[in-house]
Structures are given as C-alpha cells and as structure tokens.
Amino acid sequence: MNIEELYKGILEGNRRALAKSISAIEDQHPKCEELMSRVYKHTGRAHIIGVTGPPGAGKSTLVDKMAKEFRDRGRTIGIVAVDPTSPFTGGAILGDRIRMSGLSTDKHIFIRSMGTRGHLGGLARATSDVIRLMDAFGKDVVIVETVGAGQSEVDIVENAHTTVVVEMPGLGDDIQAIKAGLFEIANIFVINKSDMEGCDRSVREIQIMLEMSPKSPDEWEVPVLKASARDNTGIKELTDTIDRHYEYLKQNNLLEELKYKSLKYNFQEILKEKLMDFSFDESRKEDQNILKSLKSGKIDPYTAAENVISRFKVEKK
Amino acid sequence: MSDDKIRVLVAKPGLDGHDRGAKVVSRALRDAGFEVIYTGLHQSAEQIVETAIQEDVDHIGLSILSGAHMTLVPRVVDLLRENKAEDISLSIGGIIPDEDKEALNKIGIDGVFGPGTDTKDIIAFIKKKVGK
C-alpha cells in the first residue's frame, strides 16, 4: 500500500484510490493513520446527513430516492451504508445496495457498504473516517445510513449535521415516542410507507411528543414528514427540509459547533483506543498476572483496572 | 491491529430471476467470515464492475442461470480490464455446459461451479484465489 498514491488519488477524484483507502481504514492497516492525518485538512466542506431508524422502515430505499433528488439539484453524493457483522463468524451480508442499484453507474455517486465489525452504536468503528474520506474526495453531500437501529444506536449524532429518523406506521404507541434514545436525536422525522394504515396517527403521536419539550422561539422546530419511498411521494419535501436545516445550522453558527463536537468525539475515541493498546498488552507478563488474579477471583474488574492505571500515575510533588 | 477481511461481490447479471443459489452461496460465505455484498437481480455488467470497484472487493461471484454466460462473462472481464481492476478474481455459478466451461477457462475463468457444488469448495476456491 502506497500512502502517497492513495492520498493523491483521493484529491484527484480517483474512485479506486478512495475505495482502497476505505478498505485500509476498515482493516486498520498500520499506515492508514498517516493517510487520515493528511486527508483531514481537506475536509469540512460536505453536508453530512444521517439516516437512521428500525430495520425494515425503508431507510435504503429512501436514501436511494433522496440521492436521486440531490443529483437533480446538481450535487455530488457519497453514501455510506452500514449493516451488522455476525458476532459469531465475523461475516456479514451487506445488502443495502440492492435498493440503490439505479445509482451504481452514476459517476457522481459513490456508495460504500460497511459491516459493523463488532462496533455497537449503529455505525462501524471506521465510519467517521470513511465520511471524512468522501468529504475530502469532494462529495457535496455524504449520506450515512446506520444499521437498523433499536433505541440506543445513537452514534450517528456525533457524526452527522442533519439527522433524519425514519419510522413507519404502526410501530408502538405513544409511550414508545417519549422514551429516550432514537426519538431524541431527530432533526427531521419521516414516517415512511405513508400509504400504510395508521400513518396519520403515527405523525400525531410524534408531534405530541415533540410539543412536550420546551423550546425557545428561534430554535429548530423538528418537522414530522410523510413519505413513501416506493411511490416516490414526499421525497422533494424531505430534501427541501434537509437543505433548510443545513441553512439553519449555518445561519445560527451551529454548524461550526457541530463540527467541533464531532472532532472532539473522534479525538476521544482515538485516544481511548490508543491508551488501551499502550497500557495493556496480554503478551506482557505483568498483564497476564492481572488477568490471572481476575480469573481466580483474587481481584475484581475495578481493582484490575486500577492496578493497570497505577503504573502510570506520577507521584504529586 | 490489522484485520484483512475478504470482501466478495455476489452478483446476478442478466435477466433470470432465480436467486436462491446466489442467496445460499452468500449465506455460506457470510458464515465463513467473509463480507458479502449482494447486488440483487438484473444487473448489467457495467453496474457489477462499478460496484466491485466502489466496494473494493477481492472477488466477484456471478450467478447466471439464463444461458447468457458466454456474453455476460466476457463483458465483465473486459470491463474489469478497462478499469484496471483485473486483480479482482471471478467465479461463475449456475448452469454452464461443459464445452462452455472450457471456453471460459480460456479467458481465465477457472472457477465454474454447477448445481450440487459443496459450498465448502467455493469457500476454499475464493480463499486460495484471494490469498488473504
């Protein structure tokens, strides 16, 4: 792997270079840190849109339709679609593209499927880096589709500027709508499959939930939209609303804040991982001893962690 | 920690709508620890090659039961070459007569798997081809 070639390729818009770089990041190739460090200064231009919601709500089909609408508005698009990795075999079936096959020969759209590879939170470990690669590659819009999300897969808010939560009619009652988690992170709600029975009721329930949270007058009011990705209705309204949210963020100086938040989050994640690798290594004798004591019940997990950390604590003078 | 995962594109080119085989193979590859990108039905050679490039796969498995393999397969081979992606290996699954098998061998396709193939053989073949 040649970092220089990949780096140049990304900036020149070479699709193979982008694809190879993404694989390197996913495989945690030792040289990819250098690549990301160099790529970072070319990022920050793309509008990053997160699309999340339960399995089967129609996220992929909706992303397909949204992408077409954005293309009609002359924008270039990157799509990152995340599907779950088997915790038993490490394998995965990545099937989001099936709903997007009309997009695959448009040279201004780049789609990449990712397995979660053991990462929780709705995204893969490498997803934020992949978003930044597509940003540096020059995509105007990067759409990130999470795994089918339950209630707590909310990592997407750390990465996206605009978060769209996709629901469908008939998924639980008004109690579901006031629980914490997925329902709190939406900038825009879409009730997809609006041709199904119960759509208006779902819209009302979510609206009532939203009215409960106090808001200042200039704050973004979370809209609840109806769409049918299959019948291609409500798509234009959705993309209009996404654009309006982006404008809102820019005009209220919130975009810079979000970008900083995301950088800080990435930094902390990287630091956590590096500190773990640096401080604990199962091939070292002293670390094996800690695990032995843990196994025999001599120490508990808190004490074990404290034992590791105490090695690095400097005595206060 | 570097972890090189094998990525495989399972694609159905052409007009036949029989994807049970493709799904069985996809599932078997998943259980072997591969990342499988499944394209769905009715893909053109252009769509398949572009998808293979974007997804940076190591291998493409084409499932063809329409009898059009002698048109579709060479087209995929040509497009891979045009895109400088001939390092991506290919295998074919479906109903392929013996004389066509030989013709396909001549254009460099040595993995042709007919009905009754043990999925273990396909997994072993891909592992050997990819060499990860």
Interface residues (C-beta under 8 A of the other chain):
Chain A: R15 R16 A19 K20 I22 S23 E26 D27 Q28 H29 P30 T85 S86 T89 G90 G91 A92 I93 L94 G95 R97 I98 S101 S104 T105 F110 I111 R112 S113 G115 R117
Chain B: M1 S2 D3 D4 K5 R7 S26 R27 L29 R30 D31 A32 G33 F34 E35 V36 I37 Y38 T39 G40 H42 Q43 S44 E46 Q47 E50 T51 I53 Q54 E55 D56 N83 K84 A85
